[in-house]
Amino acid sequence: MCNATNKTRLHSFVAATAAFLSLSACGDKDADAAGRLVAQAQASLDRGDYDSAFIYLDSLSAAYPRHIEAGRRGLALRPRAIEGRTNQEIIELQCYLQAHQATADSLIRLFTATQPSEYVFEGYYMANDAPKNFRERNTAVARLTPSGEFYIISSLAGRTTQHTAISLTADGRTATSGHVPFDPESMLSRESVRFSAEKADTIGSFACSIDHLVSSATLKFIGGKKTQSATLSAKEIHAIADTYRLSRSLSAISSTSKRLEQLKAKLQLARDQQARQSE
């Protein structure tokens, strides 16, 4: 349904543009030509072709600004065009929202939530496939904040490497995180770096691209005094990939929901304008 709407809108745009160019080419700038644009806009509205209606109305304003009567009639049609196109956009975004909601619902069941406590400053979600004893291993795990933000925590024995970034290599390709300054004041006995969504996005995206395609990947702790390596299993890669997928869906749900609220306000404004015109 959503794809069909987009194709229809594209075809309508081409047809309406061609019609306007045809009128302009004739050089007919009298009231009859302006009236024909109003009539074409009206016809487009009647068949639900709101993009074409906007093209005719915009063309009317640009080509015949001095034709007051035609301009008044065109102005009266604009709220209806806004209402129709806004409704179309709402439908398309609802399709998009439903798809991401379905993805999020299927993934969230594969995660465990940890609530804030005396020992946990910030709650988080972690994939069930992620290693539970990651603090005792040389590895990297992905988490989600309660708001759905993706981040990665690295864990490396000792404090001599002083890594500031990580890289992941598999299938002849490599992805590298952003760099985070090493904290020499940390009292931890192991190196542990938190890579925010901005720094870890490349790793999450790469994990998705190799998920289910490789049996392992090489994790490197880089950017410090030396480089150390570890191996991530397919299960660990899958945990990072699912965490990234869930974060992307939650982000899309949030931004789309906000946009829908804006469109609903816009829709109400257009309806209010039409109501005032009919008074």
ABEGO torsion letter per residue (X at the ends): XAAAAAAAAAAAAAAAAAAAAAAAAAGBABAAAAAAAAAAAAAAAAAGBAAAAAAAAAAAAAABAABAAAAAAAAAAAAAAAAAAAAAAAAAAAAAAAAAAAAAAAAAAABBBBBBBAABABBBBBBAABBAAAAABBBBBBBBBAAGBBBBBBBBBEAAAGBABBBBBBGGBBBBBBBBBBBAABABABBBBBBBAAAAAAAAAAAAAABGABABBBBBBBGBABBBBBBBBAAAAAAAAAAAAAAAAAAAAAAAAAAAAAAAAAAAAAAAAAAAAAX
